[in-house]
């Protein structure tokens, strides 16, 4: 299992982020974040959801627009019968765009 973890990390870092999600010739950085946030929220991953909401805001998306985007994700998730009560289903207004110190 540990061996597979290394391969998955390599695949995620080099292929998914490195080749596809970093290519702004196809979709913009904002469009990329919207797509990533939707997938992460539906997996109920609170940490990555917060990081990507922060990234969306740092790209210049205002709080109201970010809230609207997240509400669209919730609507689609509910339509797909996903649970939207988990910790990853946060509000953009609750996420600081400043990195929090541990």
N, C-alpha and C positions, 0 to 999 in steps of 0.2 A: 504494500500500500504506500509506503514512503517513496518508493521509486516512482509510482504513478503520480504522486503529489508534485515531484520535480518536473515531470513532463507536462502536467496540467499548468503549472506556473509558467513554464517556458512557452507553452502554446498561448496562454492568455496574454503574457507580456509581449512576446515577439510578433505573434500573428494577429490576434484580435486587436490589441491596442496599437501595436507597431505598424501593421500593414493596413488594416481596415479603418479603425476609428480615428487614426491620426491623419488620414488623407482628406484634407479640406477641399480638394478639387471635386469631390463627389457630393458631400454634404457639408454644411457649415459646422463650426464647433458647437454652436447653440443647438442645431438639429441633432448632432451627435449626442450631446448631453441629455436631450429630451428622450432619445431612444434608449440610452443607457439607464437613465433613471427609471423609466417604465419597466424595464426588465429586472432591475435590482429591487424595486419596490415590490414587485409581484413575487419575488423570492423571499420577502420579509427579511432583508438584510439591513438593519438600521445603520450600522457604521458606514458602509459604502453609499447608502442612500443619502446620508447627511453630507458626506464628502462631495458627492456629485451635485446635490442641491447647492452647496457652497460654490462649486465650480460654475454652475449655471449662473448664479448671482454675480460671480466675479467676471463673467463674460459680458456683463452689462444688462442682464435681464432684471427688471425691477420686481419688487416683492409681489405686486398685484398680478403681473404676468406669470411669475413663477407659481403663484397660488392657482391660477387658472390652468396652467399646464398640469399641475399635480391633481387638480380636480378632474381633468379629462382622463388621467391615468386611473383614478379611482372609479370613475363611471364605467370605463371599459373593463376594469378588473371585476367590478360587481356584475356586469353583464356576463362575464366569463365564469361567474360563480366562485371568484377568489375571495378569501377572507381579507378584509381591509381594516381589521382592527389591531393588527400586530404593531410592533414597535417601529417598523420601517415606514408606516403610513403617517408621517409627520407633516407639519405645515412648514412652508417655506419661511414664514415670518418667525418661526421658532429656531431657525438655523442662522447663526451668526456668519457673516462672510469673513470674519477674522478667525484665524486658526487658534483654537483654544490650547493653552499650555497645560501640560500634565503635571 
